[in-house]
């Protein structure tokens, strides 16, 4: 399926425009890009789950059931995700056909919050019944890789979820997210209801950036790729 990423969602960062905070029942203050993000669904024991490993540092850490109002704890505690029904803001179809029931929202919105005390923010919007083809993904891929104002044409970003190097206070398994954004490598880890961040390195040159990525992501480049 294809999703519309929030225009106020910035990958791998906690900075989100306040206009994109979740106000249940009101999507008028939201804004989304066109269809440009690939998501997956899996059917397990007659239950449908949303699976997404590519939205970045605020994204899901494991599948979430496709159920309106569900709240799921992230593996990076105390972060949480939720799925809610929402109308597409500015929908041309709604303007033309004038839906009789304003509560009959056919789109889903994946929400994120830093902790249960923090407000919800929107990550992306999707309709699980929308039929898409590989040609649609090819066009979306061309757009995000060539758009002069796009994230991926202006920044180098990477994210990896992994098991922690250490156990929690009670011996429980702790998960970490390795985050790289342009010139900074960070490690985000949760456990015991608290989240910690550690700056692993900062680069000022392209060579230093390559060395950071190779060291922490174990990704190695050829001499041609380094150019």
C-alpha positions in Angstrom: 0.0 0.0 0.0 1.1 3.6 -0.3 0.9 6.3 2.4 0.9 10.1 2.6 3.6 11.3 4.9 2.8 14.3 7.2 4.3 17.5 5.8 5.3 18.4 9.4 7.0 15.0 10.1 10.8 15.2 9.9 12.6 11.8 9.9 14.8 11.0 12.8 14.1 14.1 14.8 11.7 15.0 17.6 11.0 18.5 16.2 7.4 18.5 14.9 5.2 21.4 14.0 2.6 22.0 16.7 -0.1 22.3 14.0 0.3 18.5 13.5 -0.6 17.5 17.1 -3.5 15.0 17.3 -6.9 16.6 17.9 -9.3 13.7 17.8 -12.1 14.1 15.4 -10.6 17.1 13.6 -8.1 16.7 10.8 -8.5 20.2 9.3 -5.2 21.4 10.7 -3.3 18.5 9.2 -1.4 18.5 5.9 0.1 15.5 4.0 2.3 15.0 1.0 1.1 13.0 -1.9 1.5 9.2 -2.0 5.2 8.5 -1.6 5.7 6.0 1.2 5.5 2.2 0.9 3.9 0.3 3.7 3.0 -3.4 4.2 0.2 -5.5 5.7 0.4 -9.0 7.0 -2.4 -11.4 7.9 -1.8 -13.5 11.0 -4.5 -15.6 12.6 -7.2 -13.7 10.8 -5.9 -10.3 12.1 -4.4 -7.7 9.8 -1.2 -5.8 11.0 0.5 -2.8 9.6 4.2 -3.4 9.1 6.7 -0.5 8.4 10.4 -0.5 8.8 11.2 2.6 6.7 9.6 5.7 8.2 12.6 6.6 10.4 13.3 7.4 14.0 9.7 7.9 15.1 8.4 4.9 13.3 7.0 1.5 14.4 9.4 -0.9 16.1 7.1 -3.9 15.5 3.8 -4.6 13.7 0.6 -2.9 14.9 -2.9 -4.3 14.6 -5.1 -2.5 12.1 -7.7 -1.4 14.7 -9.2 2.0 15.3 -8.0 3.6 18.5 -5.4 1.0 19.3 -2.4 2.2 21.4 0.8 0.2 21.3 4.0 0.5 23.4 7.2 0.9 21.4 10.2 -1.2 22.0 11.9 2.1 22.7 10.1 2.8 26.0 8.1 5.0 26.8 7.3 5.9 23.1 3.9 4.8 21.8 2.0 4.5 18.5 -1.6 4.5 17.6 -3.9 4.0 14.6 -7.0 6.2 14.2 -9.5 6.8 11.4 -9.2 10.1 9.7 -10.6 11.9 6.7 -8.1 13.2 4.1 -7.7 17.0 4.7 -8.7 18.9 1.5 -10.0 15.7 -0.2 -11.3 16.6 -3.7 -13.6 13.6 -3.6 -15.2 14.9 -0.4 -15.7 18.3 -1.9 -17.4 16.8 -5.0 -19.6 14.1 -3.4 -20.3 15.7 -0.1 -20.2 12.7 2.3 -23.4 12.2 4.3 -21.7 11.0 7.4 -18.7 13.2 8.5 -17.6 10.4 10.8 -17.3 7.9 7.9 -13.5 8.3 7.5 -12.0 5.7 5.2 -8.3 6.6 5.8 -6.1 5.5 8.7 -3.5 7.7 10.4 -0.5 6.4 12.2 0.2 8.5 15.3 3.3 8.8 17.5 3.9 10.2 20.9 7.1 10.5 22.9 5.5 9.3 26.1 1.9 8.8 27.5 2.1 12.4 28.9 2.9 13.9 25.5 0.5 14.9 22.7 0.0 12.7 19.6 1.5 13.7 16.3 0.7 12.4 12.9 3.2 10.4 10.9 1.3 9.4 7.8 -2.2 8.7 6.3 -3.2 5.7 4.2 -6.2 3.9 2.8 -5.7 0.1 3.0 -8.1 -0.5 0.1 -6.3 1.8 -2.3 -5.1 -0.3 -5.2 -1.5 0.6 -6.3 1.0 -1.0 -8.7 4.8 -1.1 -9.1 4.4 1.8 -11.6 3.0 3.9 -8.8 6.0 3.1 -6.6 8.4 3.9 -9.4 6.9 7.4 -9.8 7.0 7.9 -6.0 10.6 6.8 -5.9 11.6 9.1 -8.7 9.9 12.0 -6.9 11.4 11.6 -3.5 14.9 11.0 -5.0 14.8 14.1 -7.3 12.6 16.7 -5.6 14.8 19.7 -4.9 12.9 20.5 -1.7 12.7 16.9 -0.5 14.3 15.4 2.6 16.4 12.8 0.8 17.9 15.2 -1.7 19.1 17.6 1.0 20.1 15.3 3.9 21.9 12.0 4.5 19.7 10.0 6.9 19.8 6.5 8.3 18.1 4.5 11.1 18.6 1.0 12.5 16.7 -0.8 15.3 18.7 -3.3 17.2 19.0 -5.2 20.5 20.8 -3.2 23.2 24.3 -3.9 24.2 23.3 -4.1 27.8 20.3 -5.5 29.8 17.9 -3.3 31.8 18.0 -2.9 35.6 15.8 -6.0 36.1 17.6 -8.1 33.4 15.1 -7.3 30.7 16.0 -6.9 27.1 16.6 -3.3 26.0 16.3 -2.1 22.4 18.1 0.8 20.8 17.7 2.9 17.7 20.8 4.1 15.9 20.1 7.4 14.2 22.2 9.4 11.7 21.1 12.8 10.4 23.4 14.7 8.1 26.4 15.1 10.4 25.4 13.6 13.8 25.2 10.0 15.0 22.9 9.3 17.9 21.9 6.3 20.0 18.3 6.3 21.4 17.4 3.6 23.9 14.5 2.9 26.2 13.8 0.9 29.3 12.3 1.2 32.7 9.9 3.9 31.4 12.7 6.3 30.5 14.4 7.1 27.2 18.0 8.0 26.9 20.0 9.6 24.1 23.7 9.5 23.5 25.7 11.4 20.8 28.1 8.9 19.3 29.8 11.2 16.9 29.7 14.4 14.9 31.3 14.9 11.5 32.4 18.1 9.7 33.7 16.6 6.4 32.4 14.0 3.9 35.3 11.6 4.9 34.3 11.8 8.5 30.7 11.1 7.6 31.7 8.0 5.7 33.8 6.8 8.6 30.9 7.3 11.1 28.5 5.4 8.9 30.9 2.5 8.3 31.8 2.3 12.0 28.3 2.2 13.4 26.1 0.8 10.6 28.8 -1.7 9.4 28.1 -0.4 5.8 31.2 -0.2 3.7 31.6 1.8 0.5 33.7 1.3 -2.6 36.1 4.0 -3.7 33.6 4.8 -6.5 30.7 5.1 -4.0 32.7 7.4 -1.8 32.9 9.9 -4.7 
